[in-house]
Amino acid sequence: MIVLVTALISVPSNACEITFKPPVLKGKLGQTVKVTAVVWWEHRRCELGKDDVDIEVRGGKLVKQSGWEKVDRGVYENDLQIKLERKGTVELDVHRRCRKKGLSIGILKIKVE
C-alpha cells in the first residue's frame, strides 16, 4: 500500500487540535487506505463527549473506524479506513464545535492516482 499525504490543515487556536497519522497519504483509485485521526482537547474538563466529533469524506467512503479511544490525558485517536472513489483528491474532514472556542477542524487531502 502506498501511503503519502499532500496537505494537512489544523486550527490549533480553536477548541481542539486535530491532526492525522500519517500526516501525508496517497493511494490508487479503488484502494482502501488507513489513517488515524488524533484529537487533543483544548480544555482540561471538556463539555463535549469523546464522540462529539464529525467525520466527513468527500470523494471517498468511510468503510470502518475503531471509535475514539483515549491514548493519553485529553488525547483521543480513531483508526479510519477510507475507500478512494475518485481520482485527484479525496478530502477527510474531522471537526468538533465548542461553545467556548468555536470550531476545530482537521482536513487531510489524500492524493489519488
QUIBEL-V155692 format. One record per helix or strand. SS is the DSSP state (h for helix, s for strand). FROM is the first residue (numbers start at 0). TO is the last residue. If there is no record, write none. Layout:
BEGIN
ss:SS from:FROM to:TO
ss:SS from:FROM to:TO
END
This chain:
BEGIN
ss:s from:4 to:4
ss:s from:6 to:9
ss:s from:15 to:20
ss:s from:24 to:26
ss:s from:31 to:40
ss:s from:53 to:57
ss:s from:59 to:64
ss:s from:68 to:71
ss:s from:74 to:83
ss:s from:87 to:97
ss:s from:101 to:111
END
